[in-house]
Amino acid sequence: MGTIDAQSNYHPRHQVGENSSLAEGAAFDIFYPLRRWLDNFDVKRYRLAHLICRVIPCCCPFERDINLFGRTYHIPALCKINPVYNEVVALRMRALSYLADDCGEDVSKYIC
């Protein structure tokens, strides 16, 4: 596999690179282009940053406690199953940082 310089956008789960091949034992990652696009997406517009913060939740909305016949059942967070979960959360963090640092806005309404 190729070397990784400090300027590259390396992600530990990204197994397929320019110099690697499937014959070398690297797993094929169908989500690599989407992950790379999300990792390289720069948030530089105020309205887009607000939209990202509203659309992407701060915590997994699928985690629940269900009471059924007097017993409580816990449904764990299913967001970790999403193959691009880490990149989506990182995009939300970049949007929050843009709003807080560059725009000087209070982002407490977007934090759980």
N, C-alpha and C positions, 0 to 999 in steps of 0.2 A: 504494500500500500504506500501511497505517497506521504511525504512529510507534511506537517501542519505548521504553518507560520503563524505569527501573532496576529496578522491582519485578516486571516481567513475566518469565516463564520462557521467554525467547527461545532458540531453538536455531538455528544458522545453516542447518541443512538444512530447517527448517520453512518451507515456502513458502506455505502456505495459512493465512491469518489471518482475523480478523473483518471487516476492511475490504477484503480482496482478493477478486478473482473470477478465474475462468478466462479471461475475456475480456481481462484485463489482461496475460495472458501468463504467469501463475504456473502452475507445474506442479501437477497434482493429486497429493497425497501420501496414499495410502490408509493408511499407517502413522502418520499424524499423531496420531490419538487415542491409540494405544498408546504412542507416544513421549512425549506429554504426560503420560499416566498414570504411566509409569515415571519421568519427570523429577520429578513432583510427589509420588511415593511417599516418605513419611517413615518411616524405620526408628526405631521407638521401643520395640521389645520385644526383650528379650535373646534369647529362643529363636528368634524370627524372624530376627534378625541372624545367628545361628549357622547357621540353615538356608540363608540366602542365601549365606553364605560357603562352605558345603559344596557347594551345588548348582552355583553359578557358578564355573567353573574360573579360576585366575589367569592361565593362558596357553591358547592355542588347542590343544585336544586332537587336532586333525586333522593338524597339521604332523608329518611323518614323513620319515625316510630309509629307503628300502627297498633292500636288497641283492638283486639278481636277476642270476644268471649272472655273478657276479664284478664287476658294475657297481653303483654306488650311484646311486639316483634319489631326488631330493628332491621331496616333495609340499609345496607352500607352504601357509601358514596360510589356511584357507578361512573363518575367522570374519569377516573383513572383508566377505564377501559378505552376511552377515546384515544386513538393513536396520535393525535396532534394536540392533546390536552396541554402539555407543557408549553408549546409554542403559542397557543391561544392565551394562556395565562400571562406569558411574557409580553404579548402584544397589549394586553390590558394594563399591565404594569408600565409599559412605555407610554401609553396614553395618559395614565394617571400622573406619571412623572412630567410629561409635557405640560399638562394643565397646572400642576403645582409649581414646577420650576420656571418654565418659560412664560406662562400666562399669569402666574401669581394667584391662582384661584384656590379656594378652599375645596378640597376633594373629600372631605369627611362624609358627605352624603353618599359617596360611592363605596364606602368601606363598611363592611358588616360589623 
